[in-house]
Amino acid sequence: MKQVYAVATHAVSALGADTAMHWQAVSRMQTGVRWYEDTAFSTVPFWASMPGPALWQLVQAQTDHTKSLTAFERLAYYSARRALQDAEIDTTDAGTAFVLSTTKGNIELLDQEGREDHRLSLSYSAGVVAAALGLNTSPLVVSHACISGVIALQYGLRLIQTGRYRNVIVTGCDRFSRFVLSGFRSFQAIADEPCRPFDAARKGINLGEAAATIILSADPGDAPLAELVSGATSNDANHISGPSRTGDELAMAIARTLSQAGISHGDIDMVSAHGTATAYNDEMEAKAFDTAGLIHAPVHSLKGYVGHTLGTAGVLESVLVIESLRKQQLIPSVGFNNIGVSRPLQVTQAMVPADIRYALKTASGFGGCNAALVWGSYE
């Protein structure tokens, strides 16, 4: 099977304007989750993670030539363009593809009078971002609830492995909006404090706004960042929003991913969990990791740093997995103090050096969907 490499990454969120700033924040266990009192989003105060005014000014200044794009589209474009600056990729080549991962796109336009309804189409947004990047190939959209980013990367992997493309730009982007906040509040899933993945005192999620990009390539170049080894999905068909009570189906996706990679559960040196800090998700993941034979592996969630960034999550969290592989450092879970799930997970509480050859990234979402990726350090 053809090998696929990550050759460039980028992330923008409340933690900063690039990958390096994100790693520095995580190294300091510095969270981007803040307390907001903003009636534009809610009449009730809330905790969330959003880029501040200075960061948005930077994004706008560097995308000033794309004023016809919406804020969502400009954020996605900014991340993809920044990643491309670190990759020797010709965007005009027929061998380069663009995949956009998002769950809501321009959903905030619903509140605008005189809106152009075609701007709500995710494929339209992907098209204008791809055009701004100079691509000549038709863009692709992945919108599959909270596993969108992981599936988008898996799709990029397959596009290269099958020889359809040599390079795939995978960008995840979702903005914070009143619509999304109201939706998660209707499930009583929003925490009234910074979220605590896997902790006994967890109360639910914080939402986040971010964009992230990983450029995948069949050509490792001089210094690839990591290898995307394999990926698989499953669906537990348990409930429209609630996850499986057993975790068997996520464990199935993990087992398939490991089988495709040609490795065993004992080869996984780190797990980047979905870790939303809801009662049911964290318990389901703990059971799945136990079933999959991964109780030994250090596990973390990045939701305590950037909140749940929806369609960005799988891409942004994979960016930091790649950094962890490069620097051979385990990522600590901010907000965790005492185990609050029924299985003895090895939740990382401090950044420590480790020998990390393979890392697993998992995600689960509404409709019972599950996904897993194996990332490998480049040797």
Secondary structure, 3 states (H helix, E strand, C coil): CCCCEEEEEEEEECCECCHHHHHHHHHCCCCCCEEECCCCCCCCCEEEECCCHHHHHHHHHHCHHHCCCCHHHHHHHHHHHHHHCCCCCCCCCCCEEEEEECCCCCHHHHHCCCCCHHHHCHHHHHHHHHHHHCCCCCCEEECCHHHHHHHHHHHHHHHHHCCCCCEEEEEEEECCCHHHHHHHHHCCCECCCCCCCCECCCCCECEECEEEEEEEECCCCCCCCEEEEEEEEEECCCCCCCCCCCCHHHHHHHHHHHHHHCCCHHHEEEEECCCCCCHHHHHHHHHHHHHCCCCCCEEECCHHHHCECHHHHHHHHHHHHHHHHHHCECCCCCCCCCECCCCCCEECCCCCECCCCEEEEEEEEHHHEEEEEEEECCC
